[in-house]
Amino acid sequence: MGSCIICGTSTEGYICESHQEDVVFDFEGSHANQLTPGRFYRGSVDGFAEFGVFIDIGDSVTGLLHRSELDSRLESLDWDSGDEVYVQVTDVHDNGNVDLTWSIRQSDREFRGALVDTPEGDELPAEADDPNEDAAAGRPVADTADESTDAESTADQTESTAAETEPTTDRTRTDGDSPVETASTTDPGSVVSDADDTTSDPDGQAADAGGAQLVEPEPESESTSGTEYETVRTDDLDEYVDDSVRIEGEVASVRQTGGPTVFTLRDEAGTVECAAFEEAGVRAYPGIEAGAFVAVEGHVERHRGGLQVESDDLSVLDESGREAVETRMADALADEAEVESVDLLAEDSVVADLTNEIRDLAGTIRRAVLESRPVVVRHDASADGYLAAAAIERATLPFVEAEHARSDAGYHYFDRRPLAEGVYDMDSATRDVTKMLDARERHDEAIPLFVFCGVGGTSASSDGLSLLSVYDAERAVLDVDVEEHVDVDAFVGTDGDDTTAAALAANVAVHIDPEAREDLAHLPAVSFWEHTPAAYADLADEAGYDAERAREVREAVALVANYQSYEDKRELVRDLVFEGGEALAAAFASRFRTKRDAAIETARAHLDYREVDGGTIGVLDTDAFTHRYDFPPTALLCDELHRRTREAASVLVGVGEDELFVRGDVDIHAIAEETAERVPDADVSVGAARDDRLEFLLGERDAVQEAVLDVVAEQA
């Protein structure tokens, strides 16, 4: 039998069963099946994939740390290949695959011991003393001491040690319950300052004349050892790094890691993560859930670029304490969420008519951030959609990062997700709800606020929006092609071609953060493909974006939006739109024009002109004469083709297998309604209304085409 290197109890080997997760292991095996699930291992980064990080454990085994097991977004990790990391093995599969989870303890000092995991069994590191031999000083050992050791020798050793000890603080108990701190004498040979007032009890403990025993100090928590915790707000924590503090607030979320339990605490000034350790992977304070009002006492540390409170104690506030915190938080929330009246970016009658709605939407976004609810922006995967969402992102991210102490707050509390189809359908909504519920179940994350930019304003998105409402997810829509009956919580919209989603969003953004005005000044002008309002063109020119540069940014974003359309491409879009990446935008724009012009040349050669009573209609078979799966997408191609041929044909109709695009001065909803009456078996409906697109059944293609041409001729 040996003794545990942590607690000294008798056990087989060097670590008892209850302390397996308190030790970090170096692995010297050669096969995955030699790993022990549940143990923490030292590893190194091997490589990155879309779904996670590969970690080398030892020299011969590699495991996968899936992105869902990380405590931050994969994109925000600052790891390089070869960096040392600490992980826990959760499973070893029969095929040799190794599943890992993230360890919040990322240094040796955060573990209570270290061992080497070898095929022959556990071993001590080469430099460590073996506790099962002659007991090393300060290391716990089992009861294997030599029974022949006499009391006199032990007493001599104790006295010798005391003589070399610096003055300390003893704890004196006068009544058996109340500890009183008493400074010991500076005489190293004395236990108390007045030897005449002390006697010895039968057990050899010193006692004062009144019978109070003087005992050796025992390890106690900081909260019982006299530590003073200064009550502070979360926005002041940066000044208290390495100090002991007390914070009162509401638990916003709770998540269990492989090490401590992490409580996200929100007060009137912001949020901070508080780590409470019970045992590796064991829930600390199981009775405290999200929504509880608590006081946390602990010390402030920097953790992975952010601030974190290492908790010494976490307790629920009494009723008066809760009321005081609630009052402070409510007052602060109302003050911070309130949107001041700010000037619009430029004179724009369409936007001016929506000033109240714009202010309300900005306040909705600010309130979500203050309530620690993630903001999810869903937007059309077009240049206008990306620019609109980028405007909201630009104004919201600084607010998020100022409100939340964690280093990856900008990724955790703000997400931008493009919609390739231009509508928020049930497929998109189901993915969002699944992700939302998973985050709530696994990380106790709050239900997000969903903001829709350039989508969501028509009945085509009603089913998806309704699914969100089932879970009380707040929904806000900002769109330029809207219907009266859209049922959402906040709404900014208009119906017509007089503005763009980006122009509306940029004005919402300056209400979220007035300091973002200079960054956003050029966005409205960039979002107009033609007929840019003079006020926005002048504003962009003052910001350094003349017509040529604005065009290059627009074309660059349009090209980028087409590829990996389901990805936000946050950093790339930021570089194109905000960071002065003039050369980058010019390079993308050049590629855009090359591919667009080649597609236009092919399409024009196959354009069929049809004379009708009201004029001429251009008809293009988009399946036969476009590169369907390459740039430019059909909608963008039809836009440009119409601009170049409008003198010859006032209306352009692009006909595909089961979709039909219409460009010109027409009403797409009226066309859809009339066509559906004429071809009742075609199941005609409006697809992405902003694209002026109809959808129908493939087998009725010819009938739908002829009906649409007749209806367009009548409208013209």
N, C-alpha and C positions, 0 to 999 in steps of 0.2 A: 504494500500500500504506500502511496505517496501523500503529499499534502497540496491543497489548492494554492496556487500562487496569489490568489486574490484574498481568500478568507481563511486559509490555513486548515480547513477541515480535511479529514482523511478522504482520499479518493484514489481511484485508479488513474495514474498519470499525473499531469500537472494542473488540471483544471476540473473543477466539479461541474456537475450538470447545470446547476443554477447560474453559473457564471460563464457559460460558453460564449455568450454574446457580448461579454465585457472585454474580450481579448481579440486582438487582430493577429491574423496568421499570415506567414509567408509560405507559399506553396512550393514544394520541391518534388512533386509527383510528375508523372509523364502522361497520365491519362485523366480524362474528365471524371471517370467513375471513382477516382481516388479523392475527389473533393467531398466535403461534408456540407450538405444543405443546412442553411441556418447560420453558418459561420461567416464572419467578416474577414475579407482577404485584402491584402495590399496588391494592387495591380498597376498597369500602365496602359495609357490610351494607345490602341493599335490603329484605329481608323474610324471614319464617320460614314454613315449611310442615311438615307432619307428617314429611316424608321428608328434610328438610334445610334449608339456608339459601341464599337467592338473594344473589349478590354482584355488584355493579356494578363492571365493569372499564372505567375511562374513563367517558365521558358517554353512550355509545350501545350498549354491549354488557353483557348480564347473563348470568352463568353460575350453575350449580347446584353447591353444595358439599354432596354427599349426606351424610346422617347417618353412613353407614358409613365415611366418610373422615375424620371428626372423631376427635380423641384423647380425647374425653370425651362423655358423653351429651348429646344435643341439649338436654334439659331443664335441664342444669346450666350452659349457656353464659350468661355475663353480658353478652352483646352487646346493644346497642340499635341501632335503625335509624340508619344514617349513620356508625356506628363504622368506623374504618379498620382493615383487616385485610390480611394478606398470603397469597396463594394461588398454587398452581401450576396452570397449564392442562395437563390431561392429554389432552384430545381436543376437536376441533371437528368436529361432525357436518355433513353436507350440508344439513340443514334449519336450520342456524344454532344448534343447541343446543351449549352449551359445558360440558364436564365439568371440574370442579375438584377438587383435593385440598388438604388442609390443609398449611400450611407451619409447621414448628415455630419458624422464625425470624419473629418478629413485631415487628421494629423495623429501621430503616435500618442501625443500627450492627452488626447481626448479619450483614449482607451485606457483601461486599467492594467493592461499587461500585454505581452507579445510572446508568441510561440511560433515554432516552425512545424508545418504540417508535412510530414514525410510519409512515404509508403510504409515505412516500418512503424510509424506511430508519431505522436507529438514529441518535439524536442525543444529544449530551451535555445534561444539564440546563442551564438558562440560566445558573446561577451557577458552573458548573464550567469549569475551564481545559481547553483542548484539548491533550492530550499530543502531538498530531501537529504542533503549532506549536512555539513555543519551549518546551522541556521545563520544566515547572513543577517547583519544588523538591519533592523527595520523591515524585514520581510516576514509575513505571517508564516507560521509553521504549524504542523500538527503536533499533538502531545507526544513527542518523541525525545524530549529532553532527558538528559542523563539523570536518573533518580538519585545518583550518589552525590549530585551537586548539593553542597551543604548551605544552610541559610546564611552562615557567616560570609561565605564567598559572595553570595548574592547581595548581601547588605553592603559589602565593601564596594562592589561594582556600582550599586545605586548611589552610594555616597560620592564615589569618584566622578560619576556622571554629573551629579548635582553640582559639584564644585566647578565644573567646566561650563555650566549653563549660564547664559546671559539672564539678567533679571527678567522675570515674567509676571504675568497677572494671574493670581490664583482666584478661584471662585469660592467664597465663604458662604456656607449655609447657616443662618442663625436659627432657623426654625424647621429645617428639614424640607421647606418648600421654596422659599424665596431666595434666589441667588443674589449675592451682593459681590461686586468685583472689588478686590482688595489688592493693591500693589504690594509685591513681595519686597523684602529688604534688599538693599544693594549688597549685603554680605552674602557671598555665595554659599557660605556654610550654614546659613540659617534658613528656616522655613518661614518664620514670622519675625517681625522686628523686635519683639520683646520676649526673649526666651523665658523670662520669669513667669509670664502669663500663660505658658503652655505646659501641658502634661502629655503623657502618652496613654492612649487607651489600650485595652488588652490586645487589640488587633494590630497594634503598632502604628495607628494613625494619630497624627497630632490633633490635640483638642485645646480650645481656650479654657480659661478658668470657669466660664459659664457653662461648659459642657458642649459647646458648638464645635463640630469637627471641621478641620481644615483638610480638604481632599484635593487630590491631584485633578487638574482640569481634564474634562472629557470632551471628545469631539462633539460639537453642536452645530446646528445650522446657523447661518448668519442672522436669521431673524430672532434667534434666542441668545445670541452672543453679544448683543448690544449694538449691532450695526444700525446706523441711522440712515433711513431711506428718505431722500428729499423728494417731495411730490412735484412732478414736472409734467409738462405737456409733451406730446409726441414731436411737435415741431421744434422743441428745444433739446432733443436727445443728442444731437451732434456735439453739443457742448459738454456732455456727460459721459463720453466714452471712457470706459474702465471705472466709472463711478457707480455707486449704488443709488437706485431711484425707485420711486413708487409711482405707478400710473393707474388712473382710474378710468374705466371706459366700458364699452360693450364688446363682447366677443363677436367679431364679424364672421369668422370661420375657424374650423379646427381640422387639422389633418395629421394623420399618424405617419411618421417616417420609420425607417429601419432603426433609428435611434430614438430621439425625443419626440414628444407630441408638440406640434407647433400651433399655438393659438394666435390668430391675427386679431389684435386689439385695436379698436377704433375709439378715439376720444374726440373732443370738439375741434382738435387741430389737425388730425390726420390718422394714420394707422402705423402700426409697427408689429413685427412678428416677435412672439415671446416663446422661447423654447423651454419646455418643462420635461425633465428626465425622471422617469420612474425606474425603468429598466429597458434595455435595448428592444425596441419594437413594441413595448407595452404602453397602453394608453395611460397617460397621467391625468389625474383629476377626472375620472370617467363621468362624474356627475355634472360637469360643466360643459354645456353645449353652446352652439351659436345662439346669440340673442341674450345670453346671460350678462349681467352687469357685475363686473369684478374689479378687484384691486390686485395688481401684480407688483411684487417686490422682487428686485433682482439687480443685476449689473449690466451695463450697456457694453456691447462689443460690436466690432465691425465684422461682418460675416459676408464673404463673397461679394464685396463691393458695396454692401448696404449695411444698415444698422439692425441689430437684433438684441433683444433683452434676454439674458440667461436667467430664468426665473428661479428664485429661492422659495417663493411662496405665492400662491394664487388662491384668492378667497372671494366668495360672493359677497357683494355689498349688502348692507341692511337696507331697509325701506327708505330711510332718509338719505342714505348715500346714493342709492339708485335714483331717487327723485332729483337730487342735485346734479348728477351726471346727465340725466335725461334733459333737464332744463338747459344746461350748458350746451349740450349737443344740438338740441332743437334750435336754440338761438343762433348758434354758430352756423348750422346748416342753412337756416333761412337767410342769414347775412351773406354767406358765400355763394349760395345757389342763385341768389337774386342777380339778375342781369341788368346792368346799367344801360341806359339809353345811349347808344353810340351812333355816330354818323355812318350812313351807308358808304360803301366803297366809292360809289359814283352816282350821279343822277340817273335814275332808271325808274320810270313810272311803274313798270311791272313789279319790280322788287319793292318799291315804296308802298304799293297797295298791300303788301304782305308783311309789313314791318312788325305788327303784333305777333303774327304767327312765327316769324323768324326769331323774335325775342323769346317766345315761349319754348321753341325747340332748343334754343341755346341753353335755357334754364333747365330743361329736361335732361340734357346731356351733363351739365354741371352737377345736378343733383345726383345722378347715377354715380358719378365719380366719387362724390362726397359720401355716398352710402356704400361704397366699396362694391358696387355692382359693375361687372365688366360691361364695356360698351362694344357691341359687335356691329360693324358697319357692313351692310350688304349693298353691293353696287353693280351697276351694269358694266360688263367687260368691254367697254368702249372707251375712247379717249375722254369723252365727257363724263362718263361714270367714274373712271379712275381719277380724273381731276377733281370732281366733286368730293369723292371720298378722301382724297389727299388733303383737301382743304380742311375738312373736319378733323382729320388725323393731325395735321400740323398744329391746330389750335388746342386740341384735347390732350395730346401727349405731355406737354409741359405741365399741364394741370394735374394729370395723373401722377407724374413723377414727383411733383411737389407734395402731393397728398399722401403717397405711399413710400415707405422707407426702403422696401426691398429693391434690389438693384435691377431686377427684370420686370418691374412694375409696368413699364411701357408695353411689354409683350403679354403680361398676365392679365391686365385690366383693359386692354384695347386690342381689338382684332378686326382686321379688314378682310372680307371674303367676297371675291368677284362672283357674279352670276353670268355664266356664259350664254344662257338662253334668253336673257333680258327680261325674265319674269321670275317671280318668287313662287314656284310651283310646289306641289306636295313633296317632290323628291328632295328639293333643297330644304324645305321646312323640316322634313323627317330627319335629315342629317343634322340640322341645327339642334333639334330637340334631343336627339340621341346624345350628341356631344354635351349639351347643357345638362342633361340628367346624369350623365356619367361624371361630370365635374362636380355636381352636387352630391352624388353618392360617395365618390371616392375622396373628395377634398372639401366637402361641405361648402362649396362655392355658391355664391348668391346667383339668383336668376338674372341673366343679363338684360340690358336695354338693347333692343335691336333698332338700328337706324338704317333706313333704306334710301339710297341715293340714286336717282335716275331710274328706279324701278318701284313697283308696289302701288302705283297710283291708279291702277285699273282693276277690273273684275278678274282679269287673268291671274292675279296674285291673291285673290280673296281666300282661296282654300288654304294656301300656305300661311297667310296671316292669321286665319282662324285657328289653325293648329297651335300657333304660339299663344293665342289668347287662352286656350284651355289650361295652360300652365301659368297663367297670369304674368306672362312675359310682356313687358311694356314695349310698344311698337310705335315708331315714329317714321313718317314717310316724307321725303323731299323729292318731288318729281315734277316734270314739265309736260306730262301727258296724263291727265287725271280724269277721274269720274266722280261725280257728286257723292256716290254712296260708299266710298271707301271708309271703312270703319277701323280707325286706329286711334291711338292715344294722343299723338301730336302730328300735325300735318302742315306742310308748306308746299303748295303746289299751284300750278296754273295749267291751262289747256291752250296750247298754241306754240308757234315757232318764234315768239318774240324774245325768248331768253333761253338759257341753258341751265342744266342742273348744277354745273360748276359755278355759274354766276350766283344762283341762289345759295349754294353751299358756302361760298366764300363770304357772303354777307352773314350767314349764320355763324361762321367761324370767328369773325371779328367780334361778335357778341359773346362768344365763349371766352375768347382771350383777345382783348383790344390790342395787346402788344404784338400780336401776330399780323397786324395790318400791313406792314411793309413787306412781309414775306408773301402775302396773298394778293398784292395789288395787281399782278400780271395775270392771275389765273382766269378771270372772266374773259379777257381778250383771247387767251390761248384756246378757250373752249369753243369759240365760234368758227365754224368752217368757212363761212362767208357772211357778209353784211354785219361785220362787227360794229356794235354801237360806238359812235365817236367818243363818248365819255370813257368807255372801257379801253379803247385804243390809246387814248391820251394818257390814261392812268398807267397802262403798261409801258408806254414809251418813257414816262417819267421814271419808272422803275428799272429802265435799261433794257426793255424788251420791245424793240421796234417790230414792225409788221413781219419782217423776215425772220427774226429770232423767235417770235411767237409762233409762226408757222412751223418752224423746225421742231419746237418743243411739242406742238400738237401732233405732228406726224410721227415723231419719235415715240410718244406715248401710245399712239394708235398702233404702231408696229409691235411694241412690247406687249400691249394688251391682248394681241391675237395669240401669242404663244404662252403655253402653260396658263390658260385663261382662268383656271381655278385657283391659282396662286396669287397672293397679294403683291409679291415682288416689292416689298416695302422699301428696302434700301435702294434698289435700282430706280424706282419711280422717284424717290426722294432726290437722288442724284440728278435725274433728268429735269425735275421741275423746280427744285429749290436751291441746290448747292452750287450754282454757278457752273454746272457741267456743260458749258457751251459747246465744247469740242465733242463731247459724248452725244449730245442731242443732234449735232450736225451729222455725225456719223450714222446714227440710226435713221435720221430723216433722209439721208442720201439713199440708204437701202430701201426705205419706204417708197421713195419716188421711182426707183428702178423697177421694183416688183409691181407697183401699181400701174405704171405706164405700159409695161409689157402686157398686163392683163387687160387694160383698156384697149390697147391696139387690137388684141384678139377679139374682144367683145364687139367692138365697133364694126369689125369686118363681117360679123354675123348678125348684126342688128336688122330686124325686119320692120319696115315702116308701114303702118296701116292707116289709110285715110278714112276718117269718119266725118260725120256731119259737123262736129265741133272742132275739127282740126286733125292733127296727126298723132298717132300713138306709136311709140317705139316698143317692139317686143323682142325679148332676148330669151333664148332657151339657156337658162343658167346651169343646167346639168351638163349640156353638151359643149358649151363654149366658155366655161370658166374653170379655173383650177380649184375645184371644190374644197380640197383639204390643204390648200396653201394660202398664203397671203396674196391679195387682200380677201377678207371674208366677203360673202355675197352681198351683205347689206352695205358695206362700205363701197364695194365696187359699183353697186347700183347708184349710190349717192353721187359718186364722181362721174359715172357715165351720164347720168341725167344732167349734171352741171355742164358737161361738155357738148351735149346734144340737144339742149332745151330749145335752141333756135329752130332746129329741124323738127322736134317733136315735143309738144308741151307736157306729155305724160309718158313715163317709161314704165313698162310692165316686165318684170323678170319672172319667168315661170320655171319652177323646179319640179321635182318628183311629187312632193306633197306640200309645197309652200309656194307662195306667190308674193312678190314684192311690188309695191306701187309707189312711184315717185312722181310728184306733181302737186298741183293745187287741188287736192281731192280730200274727201272725208272717208278715212279707212273704215270707220265703224259703219257708216251708211252703206259703203260698198259691201261689207261683210253681211250686213242684214239683208240687203236686196239679193245678193248672190245666193245666200242660204235659202231664200224663198224660191228662187228659180231652179236651184239644184238641191232639193231637200235631202237627197240621199248621200250628199258629199260631206256632211258634218263640218260645214265651214265655220271657222271661228277666227278671231283676231289672236295672232301669236304675240310677239313682242310689239306692242303698239308703237313704241318709239321708232321701230324699224319699218313701220307701215307694212306689216307682213300678215298675210292670211295663211291659215293652215287648213288642209282638207284631206280627204281620203285619196290614196294613190290611184285607185281604180276610176275615179271621177275627174282625173286631171284635165282631159280635153273639154269636158262639159263645163268645168269651173273656169277654165281659161276663156272660153267663148262668152260665158255669162259675165265675167269681170270686164271684158272688153266692151260689151254692150252697155254695162252700167257706167263705166268710165266715160264712154262716148256721150251718154245722156247727161252726166254731170258736167262734162266739158262744154 
